[in-house]
Amino acid sequence: MLLHNLRIAWKSLKRNRALSVLIVTGIALGVAVSTTFATVRHSYAKDPIPTRSDVLYYVRLDSWDPLKPYPGADSTLPPTQVTYRDMAAIMKSDIPRRQSGMFKTALYVYPDPKIGRPFREIVRLCTSDFFPMFDVPMLYGSGWDRKADAAPEPVVVLSREMNDKLFGGKNSVGKTVRMSDREFRVVGVMGDWLPSVKFYDLTQNIIDVPETIYMPFNFVKPMQLRTFGNSDGWGSSGGLSGFDGFLQSESCWLQMWVELPDRASVEKYKDFLSAYVLDQKKHGRFQRPLNNRVSTVREWMRDQRVVPPETTAMLILSLLFLGVCAVNLVGLLLGKFLSRSSEVGVRRALGASRADIFLQHVVECELIGIVGGAIGLLLSLGALLFLNQWLKTTVTRGDFFRLDVPMILLSIGLSLAAGLAAGLYPAWRTCRLAPAAHLSLQ
C-alpha cells in the first residue's frame, strides 16, 4: 500500500512541476537554515571526550582577592585556573586515579638544518597521566612514565604533524629534538587526536588544535618557563623575587585535571580540597568564602560558556523560519490537492475510505518533505563548508562544523515534520469532501 501511495505521489509531483518545485524549494530552504544552525550549535555543545567525560573533573580554588570577586560574567565562580603553589600541594593527593597540572609555553625548536630553520612552537607541559587520562591515541611509542615526571627526564611526545615535519613521518621514537638549549628524546608520537573543542584548556581559543609537542611539567623550574596562555594574578610573592617569586605568587595560570572513578572518590576529593583550603586560611591565604569547584567536563564547558548564546538564538530563529515556510506552503498544497477533487471522487466512489485518501495525501506531503530535506541537506553542507573555510582564516583548524549522524537524523526529522505540518490540513480537507461533491465537478 505504501509503495502504491508513493508511486501516486511521485506522479502527482511530476504532473505540476512548477508548483512542486516551489513547494520543495520552500521546504529545502527551511531545512537548510535549521540544519546549518543546529550543526553550528551542536559542534560547540557536544561532548568532546564521550568515552571518559564521566570520570574527568576540572579543579578550581578561590584564592582570589578577598576585597573583590574574580572578574567575569558570573561573580560566584572562582578563578578559571590555579596557582603553582596550590597545584603542587594538591598534586600530593593519592585520591585521584590520575591527575595533571598543565600549561602551555613557547619554545624554539632546532630541527636538522637539512629540514629547515629554527622555529617557535607552542609546547604543553603536563604529567605522564595526561595521555591515558584524555585517551590520547599513539601512533608510535607511548607517553613517558611517572619516573620521568619526577626527575624530570628530557623526553617529549610529538603530534603526528610535528613528527611529519621533523622526521618525515617515520617512527622517531628514540631520536632527539633540540628545544631551547636542551636535547629531548622522543618517546611517543600521537595518532590523530582532535577533540571537538579544546576542553582541557578552555582559557583561550576553545576550537584550536591541540599542541604539537608535550614535555614533563617539572621542567618549569630548571628552564624557568612561563605560560604562553592566560595568567590572572592579584597578590605578590611575599618578598621573593624573580622566577621563584612568580611561582609563589597568587598568579593563577595552571589548568588542573583529575580522574575520579566514582562518586565516593569525588566526595572524598572535595573533602580533601576543603581541608587544604581551611589549612591555608590559617596562614593568611584564601580569605574569601570556601568556593572550591570539582567540575565535570560539561559543567566546565558551561561555566566557560563554550556554547555562544548567539548560536542558541540563531537555532531558535531558524526553527521558526522553518515553521513559517511550512505554514506558507499550506495554501499551495491545499490548492494542489483540491484541484484533483474529481480524481478523489472517483476513488471514493470505487470504495476508497477517507483514511485511504488522507494517507495518500500525507504520503505525498512526506515525499515532498524528503525531497526538500535532501536538497536542504546539500545546501547545509555547502553553508558549513563556507563556515569552515572562513574559520581557517582565524584558527588553525577548518573542520570544526561537521554534519555528523545526529545532525543528519535531525535534518531528516525536520524534513518529515515540515512536510507533515504543511500537508496535514490540506490532506484532511481533501478527505472530508463527500464523493458526490467530487463527482459533480466532472
Buried (B, 14 or more C-beta within 10 A) or exposed (E): EEEEBBEBBBEBBEEBEEBBEEBBBBBBBBBBBBBBBBBBBBBBBBBBBEEBBBBBBBBBBBBBBBEEBBEBEEEEBBBBBBBBBBBBBBBEBEBBBBBBBBBBBEBEBBBEEEEEEEEEBBBBBBBBBBBBBBEBEBBBBBBBEEEBBEEBBBBBBBBBBBBBBBBEEEEBBEBEBBBBEBEBBBBBBBEEBEBBBBBBBBBEBBBBBBBBBBBBBBBBEEBEBBBBBBBBBBBEBEEEEEBEBBBBBBBBBBBBBBBBEEEEBBEBBBEBBEEBBEEBEEEEBBEBEEBBBBBBBBEBBEBBBBBEEEBBEBBEEBBEBBBEBBEEBBEBBBEBBBEBBEBBBBBBEEEBEBEBBBBBBBBBBBBBBBBBBBBBBEBBBEBBEEBBEEBEEEEEBBEBBEBEEEBBEBBBEBBBBBBBBBBBBBBBBBBEBEBEEBBEEE
